[in-house]
Amino acid sequence: MGFGKDMKGKQSHDAILRIQEAEIRMLETVQQFITHRVDNDKKYIAGLGKMLHTAMRSSADNTEFKECCSVFKAWDVILKETENLMKAIRVNTDHLSTNTLDVLSLLINDKKQARRKYMEERHRLENNFNRVQGTLEKNRSEYSKCVDRMVTDRNKFLEQRSKSNKVRTKLDESKARFFRSTVQLHKLHNDYILSIRAAQEHQTMYLDSALPAVLDCHQDCQETLVHKTKFVLEDYLRHTDTCSKDYQSVVASIGSAIHAIRPGEEYSGTFIELNKSPAAPPTEFVFDSRLLDNYQGSLKPNVIEINDLTVESLHQSMSKLIEEIDETKAQLSRINTDQQQEAMDVHKLAARLTENPILDNVVNYIEKRAQSENHTREILELEGNKRKLENLVEVIKQPLDQLGNNPPPPASDVQDVGEISNQDNMSLNSGVSASPSTSTFGQQRAAIKGALSKIMPKKKSHSHSGGGDDDDNSSTISEDGDNKAEVRKKNHNSYERSEQFLKPSNGPDSRMSMVKMREEGLLVDLDATEAKGRMADEEWFHGVLPREEVQRLLVNDGDFLVRESKNKKTNETQFVLSVFWSGHRHFIIQYGPDKGWHFEGHAYPTIRELVLRQHESQAPVTTKSGAILKKPILREWELLNDDIELKMKIGTGNFGEVYKGIYKKTMEVAVKTCKDTLTEDQKIKFLQEGRILKQYKHPNIVRYIGIAAQKQPVMIVMEFIPKGALLQFLKSQGSQQSAKQLVQMCVDASSGMEYLEGRNCIHRDLAARNCLVGENNIIKISDFGMSREEAEYTVSTGMKQIPVKWTAPEALNFGKYTSLCDVWSFGVLMWEIFSHGKSPYSGMSNARAREWIEEGNRLESPSGTPDRVYDLMLKCWSYNDEERPHFKEIHRSLIDIVRKL
């Protein structure tokens, strides 16, 4: 019985965190108790000493009677023994104050660090697993698009070839497009299969090796800290035991309780038995055979395709995997050596601790044991990863071994339309021809590449040039620096990537030659309007993002970016350089028609060149601020406003209009816009929804595409859901749905909410109006404008926009939100679904609805609702939030209900 075996599930994870929080609170209480005990003992010693001094001074006058009177002798003994008692109490008090409390303080820090490390390790494993699943989903999506593209190109090519008056150029172009899409499809086919296997192997490694290793390591760490706790309590006992009859019963009770502590059994008994739970059922990763429904060719589900188009990439993939295996083996070898030595040291320290249980031996034993167990965890995780990599190698190795030294077969998809089988058709205006029966694989590949190079469009090179006056300009710089540093999330763009975007587009050597080029007249001045238009190309230009949002990105001294702002007095557009330098500082970039863009020094024809020179020179932006540009922060939003065409208004949100639009002239999207007239705080709340959504990928959550903040209006772009809001769907078509179909809608919504709860996201506005209906009536959670990413959130600024009839009592009464508040809202959502979109608490005001609920009343079951569904609603509406089920339980219950309908 142990953490790694019995505590893999979410319920167990929560229990582990709860018991650690309780242990830390208990130790902090012990610390306060001992501190107060020391203070009171010191006061007692001081009072006793004062009385003793007075008594001894008074007794000095009676020395003549000491030898003859037993009463005076007894009193003298009492005074001397009282002094000995004071010394003993002082020694014990000093020990508690200097030794015991110090050890206890370190123990509390160790407990907090152990909890933090466990959460970090657990999050790291979950993030790695989510990343593998994300890769799988990305490959599946690309695969689907590629199949459709290949089928379309193939049909166009066959159609072109069948025309009697066919034009050779058009035939060659359609043939080349079909060939390119075929090449890409075959490569993506293998990538998709490998990503499925990678997800399977990663899940096996995660559940069988990595997660148990983290849990067992954490259990061992906790047990070592129990050792230390036991030592502290024993130390307290030794230095508070006065050995008097009055204290004997107390000491006996404390001693028996302390001696009953068994660190190795601390978690193995009742705690694990009450909280154990199995790991979540493994996710089944399978090849989506529907992707090939419209495909006719050699590709087969879950079978590696090996031919002249894929063999090279397969070899490269296998080589990369083998390199990773070798690196993992080297790491294992190093850690194994260290771990063996540490195990011997632990054994020796354990023997020494048994012989002499002093504080130094306890500390050394705990530290060495923690190191050994940490290496054990690393070994188990690396071995699991090695097995995963070896299994992936075997997947690729098997078809390659079957091929042996034979040349790879040509891709049959191409042969089907005569692409390679006919020597005449192989010539693409280049004179290159080959026959698969006679040419080698290398010759075929060279011929293919040579033919494609004739018709593939060349990438255009973009260069930025400009000229201007380099005269010194001492114009005043407007600085509205904000020195209040805020703790924000770090920007994840690497410094190398940001350096790339600061380089002139025609290469690094051009930095040294720009001045010379300008002198020779090769660079032409740009006016202010043209210079502004060029800013959208720079990835450190963050468009019209609000000031507060920008400050979230600037974390370290020297972080900088450029944004667009409005002059509050003139409403003119201006560009601002925002820098973190002992706080947030914002410099308005000055412009003079005769000189160009500048701060205090030289002026330049473009903002790009000004920022580049300022960054290269490492000179302060202004003498007063001393701010130096070190690292450009690249924008997080990846869409350009000009790529989004707004077609039709489909709704109104809290911050602006909602439109149906077209992204890059191909994809239908839903676009939320932000009004330019909103306050800064409102704009920040608008962008918060995009920040939250972009982290989530789940079939029952609306898919985020990106943010466009290059210019006004700022837009959040999401997938377009054709059937619209669930509430309208229920009102128009709800009565046509069977009970099973309605329960399935609840299943979909609970699946999305289970995903959010697992990521500590509180939706706060779950209702039918904020859910969407997709293809096959799948439900998707949307509208995250009120969401918060934390386990518990307390409203402190009023509750004006709260949807009262969907909100849990504790949120209405105390402003306290958790995922269990969303569970209450989910119960109302289920009621909306089965009532076909009726309004809950119809005819009641918000205030009356609150009173009605507080009186113990609940909504009645809608007609046709299965009894088990209504029972689940009532559980969701439990007044005590701890009595409500979590979404994981709700989801499983609804799945069981669907199966039995």
Salt bridges, closest charged atoms under 4 A:
ASP14 OD2 - LYS10 NZ 2.91
GLU21 OE2 - ARG115 NH2 2.69
GLU23 OE1 - LYS111 NZ 2.56
GLU28 OE2 - LYS112 NZ 3.34
ASP41 OD2 - ARG37 NE 3.13
ASP76 OD1 - LYS66 NZ 3.81
ASP76 OD2 - LYS80 NZ 3.44
ASP110 OD2 - LYS228 NZ 3.08
GLU121 OE1 - ARG124 NH2 2.75
GLU121 OE1 - ARG377 NH1 3.26
GLU126 OE2 - ARG122 NE 3.63
GLU137 OE2 - ARG140 NE 3.71
ASP172 OD1 - ARG168 NE 3.55
GLU201 OE2 - ARG197 NE 2.90
ASP220 OD1 - ARG369 NH2 2.62
GLU223 OE1 - ARG369 NH2 3.73
ASP235 OD2 - HIS95 NE2 2.92
ASP235 OD1 - ARG238 NH2 3.28
ASP235 OD1 - HIS239 ND1 3.49
GLU273 OE2 - LYS276 NZ 3.61
ASP288 OD2 - ARG140 NH1 3.41
ASP288 OD1 - ARG290 NE 3.07
GLU312 OE1 - ARG445 NH1 2.44
GLU342 OE1 - HIS375 ND1 2.87
ASP345 OD2 - LYS368 NZ 3.84
GLU378 OE2 - ARG377 NH2 3.94
GLU381 OE2 - ARG124 NH1 2.97
GLU381 OE1 - ARG377 NH1 3.40
GLU390 OE2 - LYS386 NZ 3.33
ASP401 OD2 - LYS397 NZ 2.62
ASP413 OD2 - HIS186 NE2 2.69
ASP470 OD2 - ARG518 NH1 3.43
GLU479 OE2 - ARG585 NH1 3.03
ASP480 OD2 - ARG547 NH1 2.90
GLU486 OE1 - ARG488 NH2 1.92
GLU499 OE2 - HIS615 NE2 3.47
GLU538 OE2 - ARG608 NE 3.02
GLU539 OE1 - ARG497 NH2 3.01
GLU549 OE2 - ARG552 NH2 3.34
GLU549 OE2 - ARG691 NH1 2.39
GLU609 OE2 - ARG518 NH2 2.65
GLU616 OE2 - ARG511 NH1 2.77
GLU616 OE1 - ARG613 NH1 3.63
GLU636 OE1 - ARG552 NH2 2.95
GLU636 OE1 - LYS694 NZ 3.63
ASP642 OD1 - LYS711 NZ 2.76
GLU645 OE2 - LYS647 NZ 2.96
GLU657 OE1 - LYS649 NZ 2.97
GLU668 OE2 - LYS660 NZ 3.27
ASP676 OD1 - LYS683 NZ 3.69
GLU689 OE2 - LYS672 NZ 3.04
GLU719 OE2 - LYS780 NZ 3.49
GLU754 OE1 - HIS891 ND1 2.97
GLU757 OE2 - HIS886 ND1 2.61
ASP765 OD1 - ARG769 NH2 3.20
ASP783 OD1 - LYS672 NZ 3.86
GLU810 OE1 - ARG884 NH2 2.83
GLU851 OE1 - ARG848 NH1 3.43
GLU855 OE2 - ARG848 NH1 3.39
ASP896 OD2 - ARG868 NH1 2.92
ASP896 OD2 - LYS900 NZ 3.36
